[in-house]
Amino acid sequence: MQDCPLTLDRIFTHAARWHGEREIVTRTAEGLVERTTYAAAQARAKQASNALRAEGIRPGDRVATLGWNGARHLEVWYGAIGIGAVLHTLNPRLFPEQIAYIINHAEDRIILADMQCKPLLDSLLPQCPTVEKVIWLTDAGAANYEDWIAPHGHDCAWGGFEENTAAGLCYTSGTTGNPKGVLYSHRSNYLHALMTLQADALALSARDTVLLVVPMYHANAWGVVYSAPAVGAKLVLPGPKLDGASIHELIETEGVTYSAAVPTVWQMLLTHLKETNGALGKLNRVTIGGSACPESIIRTFHDDYGVDVIQGWGMTETSPLATVSVPTPELAELPFDAQVPYKLKQGRLLCNLDLKLTDDAGRRLPHDGKTFGRLKIKGATIAAAYFKNEGGDVLDEEGFFDTGDVSTIDERGYMQITDRAKDVIKSGGEWISSIDVENIAVGHPKAQLCAVIGVVHPKWDERPVLLVQLKPGVSAEKQEFVEYLDGKIAKWWMPDDVIFVDEIPLGATGKIDKKLIRQRMTDYALPFDGASR
């Protein structure tokens, strides 16, 4: 058979050659809608490649981006990886000191950034000695992208290197300790794209219009920066405006059929639709990931708008998508209500991966849907080590990576995250899933967001406390939430207190920031009456 290295430049070349007139639509920070095509974007990406080479960028050098989802960002992306450089996506929502640490650790040489990030980057650059130049992804002002690529031609040879060459660098969000880098290879990301295109995964096709809400700095936008061009799907890039009204406008005007985002984005959209009596046009399915999806979102999408919710799970270290919750043939024949419990799980494995559950001593645990264990994973798209070997050996004796999640796996192969290992509540020697309680509580009609944490208890070690951010303009009593949870969770899982807060903080990737919640509640004490549990 012919030898064809799995390098990612081939994906964009395929899109340009065989789907060249398919659109890439960008809404800029100023609100303008700009249009290009795969063919035009590839030509400009090759200009970016030549511009990078003129700056002295060579294979293996790190080229960073700091910005939102847009066509220029996509051009730089492929322009860098096409010549063997490593595309390093920086997350502008991280703390400034974390961003500075990441830039220095990665030894980024050039940063291409959106103008909205200029105040942030200007404050960081004095702390980042490896950065030689910043190019602004705009067409006006000093050091702007258009002037930077203009002198360079569209002819540039891409590829020609080994498929295990490094392609991308993405850092974890660093909820504990410093962020760690995950270095993706061309081969691993190429395989990941093929895996996610399966019908039992994202099932993208040339007939789709994809609204890419999940940021490109979140583990390759869940791989869609590769899978959408691979099939020639129309790509809609929303820029920085991710509020319900802005997302709804793009869905309607661009004929979006598929989208992907974290639950908080979809909650904002659904709230907007309810307030405006809006519709969702051609949208037929969405992927939700980043954190567990509440049942209320799944049912609202299905019942009110006819949209199928596909829950997925993964992490930076898994490229990221690893499991997807789609029905087996047997489940597909059941009524929707009977499918919902499985839609609430994080799903079944993609091909070429393996999962196991272990106890703290590394002993395998049964896949019975009841036994909680540490979730471990292995496969061609799973990290074998962190960049520069930070953290040392991360694999067990069988080559599995410990995800840090506590999960169950049932007899049908459906995996369900019950908590992060650091967030699981241990009460009287038993485990309580904070995620399960949160996802039920947020279904209360007055709840905007809910979070559950464990608080020290003199008898039971820890007990759960429920924090509730109410919807604007409503008020509630604690007992309303206690009564709402009654019968939906085990009695001993019932929170010992309900606290109403103005805001539940979200981290840089849209997940609830429990580390910050715990810091804010350092002086909190449970209303202990000796009768808990």
C-alpha positions as CSV (number, residue, x, y, z in Angstrom):
1,M,0.0,0.0,0.0
2,Q,1.1,3.6,-0.6
3,D,2.8,5.3,2.4
4,C,0.8,8.5,3.3
5,P,1.8,10.2,6.5
6,L,-1.1,11.3,8.6
7,T,-0.2,15.0,8.7
8,L,-2.9,17.6,9.4
9,D,-2.0,19.9,6.5
10,R,-3.6,17.2,4.3
11,I,-7.0,17.9,5.9
12,F,-7.0,21.6,4.9
13,T,-5.6,20.8,1.5
14,H,-8.4,18.4,1.0
15,A,-11.0,21.0,2.1
16,A,-9.5,23.6,-0.3
17,R,-9.3,21.2,-3.3
18,W,-12.6,19.3,-3.0
19,H,-14.8,21.6,-0.9
20,G,-13.2,24.9,-2.0
21,E,-16.3,27.0,-2.3
22,R,-17.8,26.0,1.1
23,E,-18.0,29.0,3.3
24,I,-16.2,30.0,6.5
25,V,-18.2,32.7,8.2
26,T,-16.8,34.9,10.9
27,R,-18.5,37.4,13.2
28,T,-15.9,39.9,14.3
29,A,-15.6,41.5,17.7
30,E,-17.2,44.6,16.1
31,G,-20.2,42.6,15.1
32,L,-19.5,42.4,11.3
33,V,-20.0,39.2,9.5
34,E,-17.2,38.3,7.1
35,R,-17.2,35.5,4.6
36,T,-14.4,33.5,2.9
37,T,-14.1,29.9,1.6
38,Y,-11.9,27.0,2.3
39,A,-9.9,27.6,-1.0
40,A,-9.3,31.3,-0.1
41,A,-8.5,30.5,3.5
42,Q,-5.9,27.9,2.5
43,A,-4.2,30.4,0.1
44,R,-4.0,33.0,3.0
45,A,-2.8,30.3,5.4
46,K,0.1,29.6,3.0
47,Q,0.9,33.3,3.1
48,A,1.0,33.0,6.9
49,S,3.3,30.1,6.5
50,N,5.7,32.2,4.4
51,A,5.5,35.1,6.9
52,L,6.3,32.7,9.8
53,R,9.3,31.4,7.9
54,A,10.5,34.9,7.2
55,E,10.4,35.5,11.0
56,G,12.8,32.5,11.4
57,I,10.2,30.0,12.6
58,R,11.4,26.5,12.0
59,P,9.9,23.0,12.6
60,G,9.3,22.5,16.4
61,D,9.1,26.2,17.2
62,R,6.1,27.3,19.2
63,V,3.8,29.8,17.6
64,A,1.1,31.0,20.0
65,T,-2.4,32.4,19.4
66,L,-4.5,34.4,21.9
67,G,-8.0,35.1,20.7
68,W,-11.4,34.0,19.7
69,N,-12.9,31.8,16.9
70,G,-12.4,33.5,13.6
71,A,-11.1,32.9,10.1
72,R,-7.7,34.7,10.7
73,H,-7.2,32.5,13.7
74,L,-7.9,29.4,11.5
75,E,-5.5,30.6,8.8
76,V,-2.7,31.0,11.3
77,W,-3.5,27.6,12.8
78,Y,-2.9,25.8,9.5
79,G,-0.2,28.1,8.4
80,A,1.9,27.1,11.5
81,I,1.2,23.4,11.5
82,G,1.6,23.1,7.8
83,I,5.3,24.0,8.1
84,G,5.9,21.8,11.1
85,A,5.7,24.5,13.8
86,V,3.7,23.8,16.9
87,L,0.5,25.8,17.2
88,H,0.1,26.8,20.9
89,T,-3.4,28.1,21.8
90,L,-3.5,30.4,24.8
91,N,-6.6,30.8,26.9
92,P,-7.4,34.5,27.5
93,R,-9.7,33.6,30.3
94,L,-7.0,32.2,32.5
95,F,-5.5,34.3,35.3
96,P,-2.7,36.6,33.9
97,E,0.0,35.0,36.0
98,Q,-1.0,31.6,34.5
99,I,-0.8,32.9,31.0
100,A,2.6,34.3,31.6
101,Y,3.7,31.0,33.1
102,I,2.4,29.1,30.1
103,I,4.1,31.4,27.5
104,N,7.4,31.1,29.3
105,H,7.1,27.3,29.8
106,A,6.2,26.8,26.2
107,E,9.0,29.2,25.1
108,D,6.6,30.8,22.5
109,R,8.5,32.9,19.9
110,I,5.6,34.7,18.2
111,I,2.1,35.4,19.4
112,L,-0.8,36.2,17.1
113,A,-3.6,37.8,19.1
114,D,-7.0,39.5,18.7
115,M,-6.9,43.2,19.5
116,Q,-9.4,42.7,22.4
117,C,-6.5,40.9,24.2
118,K,-4.1,43.8,23.7
119,P,-4.3,45.2,27.3
120,L,-3.8,41.8,28.7
121,L,-0.9,40.9,26.5
122,D,0.8,44.3,26.9
123,S,0.8,43.7,30.7
124,L,2.3,40.2,30.3
125,L,5.0,40.8,27.7
126,P,7.6,42.3,30.1
127,Q,7.5,38.9,31.9
128,C,7.9,36.8,28.7
129,P,11.5,37.0,27.4
130,T,11.1,34.4,24.7
131,V,8.5,36.3,22.8
132,E,10.1,38.0,19.8
133,K,7.0,39.5,18.1
134,V,3.3,40.0,18.4
135,I,1.0,40.2,15.4
136,W,-2.5,41.6,15.8
137,L,-5.2,39.7,14.0
138,T,-6.7,42.8,12.4
139,D,-6.4,44.9,9.3
140,A,-5.6,48.2,10.9
141,G,-2.9,49.6,13.2
142,A,0.7,48.7,13.7
143,A,1.9,45.1,13.4
144,N,-1.5,44.0,11.9
145,Y,-2.0,40.6,10.3
146,E,-3.0,41.9,6.8
147,D,0.2,43.9,6.4
148,W,2.2,41.0,7.8
149,I,1.1,38.5,5.3
150,A,0.7,40.9,2.3
151,P,4.3,40.7,1.0
152,H,4.2,36.9,0.8
153,G,3.0,34.6,-1.9
154,H,0.4,31.8,-1.8
155,D,2.9,29.1,-2.9
156,C,4.3,27.2,0.1
157,A,5.1,23.5,0.5
158,W,3.2,22.0,3.4
159,G,4.0,18.7,5.1
160,G,6.9,16.5,4.2
161,F,7.6,15.6,7.8
162,E,7.0,12.4,9.9
163,E,3.4,12.0,11.2
164,N,4.5,11.8,14.8
165,T,5.8,15.4,14.5
166,A,4.4,17.7,17.1
167,A,1.5,19.8,15.9
168,G,-0.3,21.4,18.8
169,L,0.3,22.4,22.4
170,C,-2.6,23.0,24.8
171,Y,-2.3,23.5,28.6
172,T,-4.6,22.2,31.2
173,S,-6.6,24.9,33.1
174,G,-4.4,24.4,36.2
175,T,-7.1,24.1,38.9
176,T,-4.4,22.6,41.1
177,G,-0.8,23.7,40.7
178,N,0.7,25.1,37.5
179,P,-1.0,24.3,34.2
180,K,0.6,21.4,32.3
181,G,1.2,21.2,28.6
182,V,-0.2,18.4,26.3
183,L,1.7,18.1,23.1
184,Y,-0.4,16.7,20.3
185,S,1.1,15.0,17.3
186,H,-0.1,15.2,13.7
187,R,-0.9,11.5,13.8
188,S,-2.9,11.7,17.1
189,N,-5.0,14.7,16.0
190,Y,-5.6,13.1,12.5
191,L,-6.8,9.9,14.1
192,H,-8.9,11.9,16.5
193,A,-10.6,13.7,13.6
194,L,-11.4,10.4,11.9
195,M,-12.7,8.9,15.2
196,T,-15.1,11.8,15.9
197,L,-16.5,11.8,12.4
198,Q,-18.1,8.4,13.0
199,A,-21.9,8.2,12.9
200,D,-21.9,7.3,16.6
201,A,-19.8,10.3,17.4
202,L,-20.2,13.8,16.0
203,A,-21.4,12.5,12.6
204,L,-20.4,15.6,10.6
205,S,-20.8,15.8,6.9
206,A,-20.5,18.2,3.9
207,R,-24.2,18.8,4.3
208,D,-23.7,20.3,7.8
209,T,-23.3,23.9,8.8
210,V,-21.3,23.9,12.0
211,L,-21.4,26.7,14.5
212,L,-18.2,26.3,16.4
213,V,-19.0,27.9,19.8
214,V,-16.5,25.9,21.8
215,P,-13.3,28.0,21.7
216,M,-10.4,27.0,19.5
217,Y,-8.2,27.3,22.6
218,H,-10.2,24.4,24.3
219,A,-8.3,21.4,23.0
220,N,-8.6,22.2,19.3
221,A,-12.3,23.2,19.7
222,W,-12.9,19.5,20.6
223,G,-11.2,18.6,17.4
224,V,-13.7,20.3,15.1
225,V,-11.0,22.5,13.6
226,Y,-9.9,19.3,11.9
227,S,-13.2,17.3,11.5
228,A,-15.3,20.0,9.9
229,P,-12.7,20.8,7.1
230,A,-12.1,17.1,6.6
231,V,-15.7,16.7,5.3
232,G,-16.1,20.2,3.9
233,A,-18.8,21.3,6.4
234,K,-19.7,25.0,6.3
235,L,-18.0,26.6,9.3
236,V,-19.5,29.5,11.3
237,L,-17.1,31.1,13.8
238,P,-18.8,33.4,16.4
239,G,-15.9,35.5,17.7
240,P,-16.2,36.7,21.3
241,K,-19.9,37.2,21.6
242,L,-21.4,34.0,23.0
243,D,-24.6,35.4,24.7
244,G,-27.9,33.8,23.9
245,A,-29.0,36.5,21.4
246,S,-25.8,36.5,19.4
247,I,-25.7,32.7,19.2
248,H,-29.4,32.5,18.2
249,E,-28.9,35.1,15.4
250,L,-26.1,33.0,13.8
251,I,-28.1,29.8,14.1
252,E,-31.0,31.4,12.3
253,T,-29.2,33.5,9.6
254,E,-26.6,30.9,8.7
255,G,-28.8,27.8,8.7
256,V,-26.8,26.0,11.4
257,T,-27.5,22.3,11.6
258,Y,-24.9,21.3,14.3
259,S,-23.1,23.1,17.2
260,A,-20.9,22.3,20.1
261,A,-20.5,24.2,23.5
262,V,-20.5,23.9,27.2
263,P,-23.8,23.7,29.2
264,T,-23.6,27.4,30.4
265,V,-23.7,28.6,26.7
266,W,-26.8,26.5,26.0
267,Q,-28.5,27.6,29.1
268,M,-28.1,31.2,28.0
269,L,-29.5,30.4,24.6
270,L,-32.5,28.5,26.0
271,T,-33.2,31.4,28.4
272,H,-33.1,33.9,25.4
273,L,-35.4,31.7,23.3
274,K,-38.0,31.5,26.1
275,E,-37.9,35.3,26.6
276,T,-38.3,36.0,22.9
277,N,-40.4,33.0,21.8
278,G,-37.6,32.2,19.4
279,A,-37.0,29.1,17.2
280,L,-33.9,27.2,16.1
281,G,-34.4,26.9,12.4
282,K,-32.4,24.0,10.9
283,L,-30.5,23.1,14.0
284,N,-31.0,19.4,14.6
285,R,-28.3,18.4,17.1
286,V,-25.8,19.8,19.6
287,T,-22.9,18.3,21.4
288,I,-22.5,19.3,25.1
289,G,-19.3,18.8,27.0
290,G,-16.9,20.4,29.4
291,S,-19.1,19.5,32.3
292,A,-22.1,17.3,32.9
293,C,-25.3,18.3,31.1
294,P,-28.4,18.9,33.3
295,E,-31.5,16.9,32.4
296,S,-33.5,20.1,32.0
297,I,-31.3,21.2,29.0
298,I,-31.7,17.8,27.3
299,R,-35.5,17.8,27.7
300,T,-36.0,21.5,26.7
301,F,-33.9,21.0,23.5
302,H,-35.9,17.9,22.6
303,D,-39.4,18.8,23.8
304,D,-39.5,22.4,22.7
305,Y,-37.2,22.6,19.7
306,G,-36.8,19.0,18.4
307,V,-33.0,19.2,18.8
308,D,-31.0,16.1,19.9
309,V,-28.5,16.6,22.6
310,I,-25.3,14.5,22.3
311,Q,-23.3,14.5,25.5
312,G,-19.6,13.9,25.1
313,W,-16.7,13.6,27.5
314,G,-13.0,14.2,27.3
315,M,-10.2,16.3,28.6
316,T,-7.1,18.1,27.3
317,E,-5.1,14.9,27.8
318,T,-7.5,12.9,25.6
319,S,-7.4,15.2,22.5
320,P,-10.2,15.7,23.8
321,L,-13.3,13.6,22.8
322,A,-13.2,10.1,24.1
323,T,-16.8,9.0,24.9
324,V,-20.1,10.0,23.3
325,S,-23.6,9.3,24.6
326,V,-25.5,8.0,21.6
327,P,-28.1,5.2,21.8
328,T,-27.3,1.5,21.1
329,P,-29.8,-0.2,18.8
330,E,-31.8,-1.5,21.8
331,L,-32.0,1.9,23.4
332,A,-32.9,3.7,20.2
333,E,-36.2,1.7,20.1
334,L,-37.2,2.9,23.5
335,P,-39.4,6.0,24.2
336,F,-37.5,9.2,24.8
337,D,-38.2,9.2,28.5
338,A,-36.5,5.8,28.8
339,Q,-33.4,7.1,26.8
340,V,-32.9,10.1,29.0
341,P,-31.0,8.3,31.8
342,Y,-28.4,7.2,29.2
343,K,-28.3,10.6,27.6
344,L,-27.3,11.9,31.1
345,K,-24.3,9.6,31.0
346,Q,-21.0,10.6,29.3
347,G,-21.4,7.7,26.9
348,R,-19.6,4.9,25.2
349,L,-16.0,4.8,24.0
350,L,-14.8,5.9,20.5
351,C,-12.9,3.3,18.5
352,N,-9.2,2.7,19.4
353,L,-9.6,3.6,23.1
354,D,-9.9,1.6,26.3
355,L,-11.3,2.4,29.7
356,K,-11.1,0.8,33.1
357,L,-12.2,1.6,36.7
358,T,-9.8,1.0,39.6
359,D,-9.8,1.6,43.4
360,D,-7.1,3.7,45.0
361,A,-4.8,0.7,45.0
362,G,-5.1,0.2,41.3
363,R,-7.3,-2.9,41.5
364,R,-9.9,-3.2,38.7
365,L,-13.5,-2.6,39.6
366,P,-16.7,-4.1,38.0
367,H,-18.6,-2.4,35.2
368,D,-22.0,-2.7,36.9
369,G,-23.2,0.9,36.7
370,K,-23.1,1.1,40.5
371,T,-19.4,0.8,41.6
372,F,-17.6,4.1,41.7
373,G,-13.9,4.0,40.7
374,R,-11.0,6.0,39.4
375,L,-11.5,6.4,35.6
376,K,-8.4,5.4,33.5
377,I,-8.0,5.5,29.8
378,K,-5.5,4.5,27.1
379,G,-5.2,4.7,23.3
380,A,-3.6,6.5,20.3
381,T,-5.1,9.9,21.2
382,I,-4.3,9.8,24.9
383,A,-1.3,11.7,26.4
384,A,1.6,9.5,27.5
385,A,3.4,12.3,29.3
386,Y,3.1,16.1,29.9
387,F,5.2,18.6,27.9
388,K,8.8,18.7,29.2
389,N,7.8,15.6,31.4
390,E,6.1,17.8,34.0
391,G,4.6,15.6,36.7
392,G,6.8,12.6,35.8
393,D,5.3,9.3,34.8
394,V,1.6,9.6,34.3
395,L,0.7,6.1,33.2
396,D,0.1,3.0,35.3
397,E,1.7,-0.4,34.7
398,E,-0.8,-1.2,32.0
399,G,-0.3,2.0,30.2
400,F,-3.5,3.7,31.3
401,F,-3.7,7.4,32.1
402,D,-5.5,8.4,35.3
403,T,-8.1,11.0,34.4
404,G,-8.7,12.2,37.9
405,D,-12.4,11.5,37.5
406,V,-14.5,9.2,39.6
407,S,-17.0,7.3,37.4
408,T,-19.2,4.3,36.9
409,I,-19.4,2.1,33.8
410,D,-22.6,0.1,33.2
411,E,-23.2,-3.3,31.5
412,R,-24.0,-1.5,28.2
413,G,-20.6,0.3,28.3
414,Y,-22.0,3.7,29.2
415,M,-19.6,5.7,31.4
416,Q,-20.9,8.3,33.8
417,I,-18.7,10.8,35.6
418,T,-19.8,11.0,39.2
419,D,-17.2,13.6,40.3
420,R,-13.7,14.8,40.1
421,A,-11.6,12.8,42.5
422,K,-10.9,16.0,44.4
423,D,-14.6,17.0,44.5
424,V,-16.3,13.7,45.5
425,I,-17.9,14.0,48.9
426,K,-17.0,11.3,51.3
427,S,-19.6,11.0,54.0
428,G,-19.5,8.2,56.6
429,G,-17.2,6.1,54.4
430,E,-19.6,6.4,51.4
431,W,-19.3,8.6,48.3
432,I,-21.8,11.3,47.3
433,S,-21.7,12.6,43.7
434,S,-21.8,16.4,43.8
435,I,-22.4,16.4,40.0
436,D,-25.6,14.3,40.3
437,V,-27.0,16.6,43.0
438,E,-26.1,19.7,41.0
439,N,-27.7,18.5,37.8
440,I,-30.9,17.6,39.5
441,A,-31.1,20.8,41.6
442,V,-30.5,23.0,38.5
443,G,-33.7,21.7,37.1
444,H,-35.6,23.7,39.7
445,P,-37.5,26.4,37.7
446,K,-36.0,29.1,39.9
447,A,-32.3,28.0,39.5
448,Q,-29.9,29.6,37.1
449,L,-26.8,27.6,38.3
450,C,-26.2,25.2,41.2
451,A,-23.0,23.9,42.8
452,V,-22.4,21.3,45.5
453,I,-19.3,21.1,47.7
454,G,-18.4,19.0,50.7
455,V,-18.0,20.7,54.1
456,V,-16.3,19.2,57.1
457,H,-18.7,17.5,59.5
458,P,-17.9,16.4,63.1
459,K,-19.6,13.0,62.7
460,W,-19.6,12.1,59.0
461,D,-16.3,13.6,57.9
462,E,-18.0,15.6,55.1
463,R,-21.6,16.6,54.2
464,P,-22.9,18.2,51.0
465,V,-23.9,21.9,50.8
466,L,-25.9,23.2,47.9
467,L,-25.2,26.7,46.5
468,V,-27.9,28.2,44.2
469,Q,-27.7,31.2,41.9
470,L,-31.3,32.1,41.2
471,K,-32.6,33.4,37.9
472,P,-32.9,37.2,37.7
473,G,-35.8,38.7,39.5
474,V,-36.9,35.6,41.5
475,S,-36.6,34.7,45.2
476,A,-36.8,31.4,47.0
477,E,-36.6,29.6,50.3
478,K,-34.3,26.8,51.2
479,Q,-37.1,24.4,51.8
480,E,-38.2,24.8,48.1
481,F,-35.0,23.1,47.0
482,V,-35.1,20.5,49.7
483,E,-38.6,19.5,48.7
484,Y,-37.6,19.5,45.0
485,L,-34.7,17.1,45.7
486,D,-36.8,14.9,47.9
487,G,-37.4,11.6,46.2
488,K,-34.9,12.3,43.4
489,I,-31.8,11.5,45.4
490,A,-30.9,9.2,48.3
491,K,-32.0,10.6,51.7
492,W,-28.4,10.6,52.9
493,W,-27.3,12.6,49.8
494,M,-29.7,15.5,50.8
495,P,-27.6,18.7,51.3
496,D,-27.3,19.8,54.9
497,D,-27.7,23.4,53.9
498,V,-28.9,25.5,50.9
499,I,-27.1,28.8,50.4
500,F,-28.3,31.4,47.9
501,V,-25.5,33.3,46.2
502,D,-25.3,36.2,43.8
503,E,-22.9,34.4,41.6
504,I,-21.5,30.9,41.1
505,P,-18.0,31.4,39.7
506,L,-17.0,29.8,36.5
507,G,-13.4,28.9,35.6
508,A,-11.5,29.5,32.4
509,T,-13.1,26.7,30.5
510,G,-16.7,27.4,31.6
511,K,-16.8,24.8,34.4
512,I,-17.9,25.7,38.0
513,D,-14.8,26.9,39.9
514,K,-15.1,24.8,43.1
515,K,-11.7,25.8,44.2
516,L,-12.8,29.4,44.4
517,I,-16.1,28.5,46.1
518,R,-14.2,26.7,48.8
519,Q,-11.9,29.7,49.3
520,R,-14.9,31.9,49.7
521,M,-16.5,29.5,52.2
522,T,-13.4,29.1,54.4
523,D,-15.2,30.5,57.4
524,Y,-18.5,28.7,56.8
525,A,-19.7,26.1,59.3
526,L,-22.6,23.7,58.9
527,P,-25.8,24.2,60.9
528,F,-25.0,20.9,62.8
529,D,-27.8,19.5,64.9
530,G,-26.4,16.0,65.3
531,A,-29.1,14.5,63.1
532,S,-27.5,14.8,59.7
533,R,-27.6,11.7,57.5
